[in-house]
Amino acid sequence: MNKSKLVLAAIFPAMLFLASCAGVGISDGGSAPRDAENTSFYQHWIHSYEDQNGQKIPNIFRPAGSRQFPPSKFRMEFAFDKSGECNYKFLSPVDRHEMRNCVFTKIGNQVYLYDMQGKSLSHLFFTINSANKDIMKMSYGVKKPAKKVKKKGG
């Protein structure tokens, strides 16, 4: 077995474990929005920047089929399944945009995406500000976990 297959064999179980955590809310002391933990998150979302009124954040997404979106050069899309599988719109440098398969894990209000080989898609990680069946407000990026600090002398 070559080295790349060994690496994939080593990380694939971890990737599946993370994907299996999708939808499992991990309490962080109540800072995650309650409506972001419900099942409304698990659907196909399309970026509706027309709803943002010129504001950059939060990004507003609407369910696919909920409205007729105006023509756009690129409109980000995500589709999330309770099984941990997902799709995202890939922004091709040659304007050949397509939906690509991925897996994800959702911890509280933070969403982490990985390609099918287990590579982190960190540029797509996001934090859910709120979500219900009609709208999802999110911001790209996630907070890094807090690190424990050792006190000097004990």
C-alpha positions in Angstrom: 0.0 0.0 0.0 1.5 3.4 -0.9 1.9 6.2 1.5 -1.1 8.3 0.3 -3.4 5.3 0.7 -2.1 4.7 4.2 -2.7 8.4 5.2 -6.2 8.2 3.7 -6.9 5.0 5.6 -5.8 6.7 8.8 -7.9 9.8 8.4 -11.0 8.4 6.8 -12.3 6.9 10.1 -11.8 10.2 11.8 -13.6 12.0 9.0 -16.5 9.6 9.3 -16.6 10.1 13.1 -16.8 13.9 12.6 -19.5 13.4 10.0 -21.4 11.2 12.4 -21.4 14.1 14.9 -23.4 16.2 12.5 -26.5 17.4 14.2 -25.3 16.5 17.6 -25.5 19.7 19.7 -22.7 20.1 22.1 -23.5 22.5 24.8 -21.2 25.4 25.1 -22.8 27.0 28.1 -25.8 28.3 26.2 -24.0 30.7 23.8 -25.2 28.8 20.7 -28.6 30.1 19.3 -31.3 27.5 20.2 -32.9 27.8 16.8 -29.6 26.9 15.1 -29.8 23.5 16.8 -33.1 22.5 15.3 -33.7 20.4 12.2 -34.4 23.4 10.0 -30.7 23.6 9.3 -30.7 20.4 7.3 -31.8 21.5 3.9 -30.5 23.2 0.7 -29.6 26.8 1.3 -28.9 29.5 -1.3 -27.2 32.8 -0.6 -29.7 35.6 -0.8 -27.5 38.7 -0.7 -30.4 40.8 -1.9 -31.8 40.4 1.7 -28.6 41.8 3.2 -29.3 45.4 2.1 -25.6 46.1 1.3 -24.3 44.7 4.6 -21.4 42.2 4.4 -22.4 40.2 7.5 -24.3 38.3 8.5 -24.7 36.3 5.2 -28.3 35.5 4.6 -29.3 32.2 3.0 -32.8 31.1 2.0 -34.1 27.6 1.2 -33.8 26.4 -2.4 -37.1 26.8 -4.2 -38.4 29.4 -1.7 -38.2 32.2 -4.2 -37.0 33.2 -7.7 -33.4 34.5 -7.2 -32.3 37.2 -9.6 -29.5 36.3 -12.1 -26.1 36.3 -10.5 -22.5 35.6 -11.6 -22.1 33.3 -8.5 -24.4 32.5 -5.7 -23.1 30.3 -2.9 -25.1 27.2 -2.0 -24.9 24.6 0.7 -27.1 21.4 1.1 -26.9 19.6 4.5 -28.2 16.2 5.3 -28.8 14.8 8.8 -26.4 11.9 7.9 -23.4 14.2 7.8 -23.2 14.5 4.0 -23.3 17.8 2.3 -22.8 19.6 -1.0 -21.4 23.1 -1.7 -21.2 25.3 -4.7 -17.6 25.3 -6.0 -16.4 28.6 -7.3 -14.4 27.6 -10.4 -11.8 30.0 -11.7 -13.1 29.4 -15.3 -16.8 30.1 -14.4 -17.7 26.4 -14.5 -19.4 26.4 -11.1 -20.7 23.1 -9.8 -22.0 21.4 -6.7 -19.3 19.2 -5.0 -19.8 16.5 -2.4 -18.5 17.0 1.1 -19.1 15.8 4.7 -19.6 18.1 7.7 -19.8 18.2 11.4 -21.9 20.7 13.3 -20.8 21.5 16.9 -23.2 23.9 18.6 -23.5 26.7 16.1 -20.2 26.0 14.3 -20.1 24.1 11.0 -16.9 22.4 9.7 -16.7 21.1 6.1 -14.4 18.4 4.6 -13.9 17.1 1.1 -14.5 13.4 0.4 -10.8 12.7 1.0 -11.0 14.2 4.5 -9.2 17.5 3.7 -10.5 20.5 5.6 -12.4 23.0 3.6 -11.5 25.7 6.3 -12.4 28.6 3.9 -16.0 27.3 4.1 -16.2 26.9 7.9 -19.0 29.1 9.3 -20.9 30.1 12.4 -24.7 30.1 12.4 -26.1 33.2 13.9 -29.7 32.0 13.6 -31.6 29.5 11.5 -35.2 28.5 11.0 -37.1 26.9 8.1 -37.2 30.2 6.2 -33.8 31.8 6.7 -30.3 31.1 7.9 -28.0 33.9 9.0 -24.3 33.0 9.2 -20.8 34.4 9.3 -17.8 32.7 7.7 -15.2 31.5 10.2 -15.4 29.8 13.5 -13.9 30.7 16.9 -10.9 28.6 17.9 -11.5 26.5 21.0 -10.2 28.0 24.2 -6.9 26.7 25.4 -6.3 25.9 29.0 -3.6 28.1 30.5 -1.3 26.6 33.1 -0.6 28.7 36.1 3.1 29.2 37.0 4.1 27.3 40.1 1.3 24.8 40.2 
